[in-house]
Each structure stands twice: as structure tokens, then as C-alpha cells.
Amino acid sequence: MLLSCLHEGKIEAGCDEAGRGCLAGAVYAAAVILPSGFQDERLNDSKQLTEKQRYALRDVIEREAVAWAVGVVSPEEIDQINILNASFRAMHRAIDQLKVRPEHLLIDGNRFHPYPGIPHTTIVKGDGKYLSIAAASILAKTYRDDYMIQLDAEYPAYDWRHNKGYPTRKHREAIARQGTTPYHRMSFHLLDGPQLTLDF
């Protein structure tokens, strides 16, 4: 069972990102404050859930959360500041939008740029350990998936509806054949590097 909080009695927001390893599209992040005592046995790291489960849980999270928000950093910004900094910026933008100010942040991963005035704790694989981070991972993933499906309608050759911008063989073959789009991250190795076999 995932843990509800790190500091009992404090308003904590869990934060996570989606799309860091993609060749195309923005990086998304979410911040979620869950109510004290919140439990849902289905809630887990978004990568461990089916698409149907993620969207069902998104409805629960948005209905039950004390506050939630999603932050976005564009491909152009990613190329300017690198993907790690862009991931942190997306988290900051999500935190900026929270209607309730958290007293502490739980960050998935091992690094973070401190958010002004709010202490944080980084937690490796935190989306499989804390409910609020798992909730943030679900929101970030589903909202980014929605965005990539919209882009797929504009550029169907790249199969973004299925690969969501990750470096699959079909995606890289389309780049080699068709060239890049305005949504590709030009600072990434678009035609070489590991290819992923992903089940979406």
C-alpha cells in the first residue's frame, strides 16, 4: 500500500512529470494535494496501470483532491534549457497554479530545483511509494497523452497516437522519411539511440 504522507499534519503536494524521454512534444508535470486519510487501492505509478485505469483514476483524483494542477514546458523551451531543467520548470508551473499553497513538496526522482519558500523531499520511484506522487504521475501522463493524440491528428505519419512521442522504430523511421516537425526536440538524438517497444 502506498503511503499517504511523509510529514503528518502538513499540507503536502506530490509532483511528477511525464514525457521526459520523448523525441517530440512538450513535457508535462502535475502537482496534487490529496485530503488527509485519502486511500484508493487502485492508485499506483501510472506506468503500472492500463490506459483505462489511468483515466478512471484521473476522474477520482480531480474530484477528491484538495488541489491539483498541470504545468507544461514546450519543445522550444526544452531545447533552450535541456530536458532536466524543463522537467523542473514544468513542476514549478504546476505548483504555481495550486489553489492551496502546500507546506511541503514530495518530488519524484533524486533531483529538483527548490521551489521558493516551500521545502521539498526527493524520492526515487516515489510514484510507487506515495499516493500524492502517484496521483501526480497519472495526471501528468493522461494530460500529456491527450496532447499527443491531438498532435497526431496534425502529423499522423509519426504514430504519436500510439507511441506518444517516444523513440519507437516507427517514430524514428518517420523522422528519417518525412523529416522533423515543429514539435520535435531538436536537441535530442532523433535518429539514433535506443528504440523502445511500448505498450500503450
N, C-alpha and C positions, 0 to 999 in steps of 0.2 A: 504493500500500500504506500502511495506517495505521501509525503509529509505536507502538512498544511502551512507551516511557517517555520522560520528559523528563530525569530525573536517573538515570543509570546507577548501579546498585548500591543504590538506595534503595527502600524499600517504598512504592510509590505506589498510591493509590486514586483511581480515576476516579469522578466524580459527575455525575449528570444528573437532570433532573426530567421529568415528563410531566403534562399536564393544566392547564398554566398558563392557556391561553386559553379554557378551557371555561366554560360558564354554570352547570354543575351538577357535583356530585361533589367528592371530595377531590382534592388534589394529591399525587402520588406522587413519590418520589425514590429513587434507588438509589446505592449505593457498591460498587465492585468492585475487588478486588486480584487481578490475574492473575499467574500464575507467570512468572518470568524466561524469556524466549525463547518465550513463547506466541505462536502465529500461527494464524489461521484466515482464509483469504482471503474467506470469506463475510461476516465481521464488518464492519459498517458502521453508520452512522447509522440508527436504527430507522425513520426516515421514508423511507429509500431501499429498505426491504425489504418484502416481502409479509408478510401475517399468518402464513402457513405458515412462512416463513423465520425470522420473529422467534421463534416458539415452538420451532422446531427448535434455534435458537441459544441460547435460554434454557436448554434441557437441557444443552447443551455448557458454557455459562458456569457453571451451578450445579455441574456435575460437576468442571470443571477449575480453577475459581477457588481461590485460596488462602483467600479470604474474600469474602463478599458479604452484603448486607443491603438491606432496603427500608424506607423511612420514609414515614409518611403524616401529612398535616395535613387536618383536617376542613373542610367548608364553613363551619361556625360560626367556626372559628379564622381562616379566610381573611377572612371579613367583619370580624373584630375587628382583624387586624393587616395586612391587604392582601395581595394575591397574591404580590408580590415577596418580602416578608418570610416568607410562608408557604412559598414555594419553598425559601428558605434553611433554614427550620426543618425542612422535610422532609429536606433533605440532612443536616443535623446529626443528625436522628434515625436516619438510615441509618448514618452514621459511628459513632454511639453503639453500634450493635449489632454492629459488625465484631468478629469473634473474634481478629483480628490487628490490632494498632494500626499504622496507616500512619505513615510518616515525612514524607510529603508528599501533598498533595491536588491533583488536576487537576480543575478545575471548568469545566463547560461554560458559556459565556457571558462577560460582561465585568464582572460584579459578584458579590460574595459577602460574607457576614458571617463574619469569621475564626472558625475553629473553635479552641477553646482548646488551645494547646500544639502545634498542627500547622500548619506553613507551607503556603500554597497558591499556585497559579498559576491565573488565569482564562484561558480560551482560547476565543475566539469561534469558533463552529462546531466546537468540539472533538470533537463526536461523529462528525465526518467526518475527524478527524486522529489521534486516539489510541485505541488498542484498548480501554483500560480505560473511557474515557468512552463509547465506542460500546456496550460491554457493559452499562454502567450504563443507557444510554438504552433498551436492549432490555428489561432487567428492569423498569424503571420503566413503560415503555409496556405491556408484556404484563400485569403485575400490575394496573395501573390498568384495562386493558381487561376483565380478568376481573371486577373490582369493578363496572364499569359494566354489564356483562351481567347480573350479579346484581341490580342495581338496576332494570334493565329489566323483570325478572320482576315486580317490585313496582309499577312505573309504566310499563306498555307504551306508553302514548299518546305518550310523548316520543321514541320511537325511539332510545333510548340504546344498544341493541344494535348499531346501525349508526353513529350519529354520536358515540357515546362522550361525550356532553355538550357537544360543540362547537356553535357557533351556526349550525346549518343552518336552512334555511327551515322544514322540517318541525318542528324543535325549537321554533322561535320561534312558529310557528302553534299548536302545542300549548299553549305557555305562555299565549298570548292567549285560547285557547279554554277551557282547563282550570284556568288559574291556576298558581301555583308549588307545589313540593313541599318537604319538609324538606331536600332535598338541593341545592336551588338556592342559588346565591351571591347573596344579596340586595343586596350592594354593587356588583354588576355591572349593566350596561345590558342587561336581559334581553329587551327588546322592540325595541330599535333598535341600530344599528351594523351593521358588515359581516356578511354571511352567507357561509358557507363551503360550497363544493362539495367534499366529501371522498370519497376512495375508500378504504374500509376493507376 
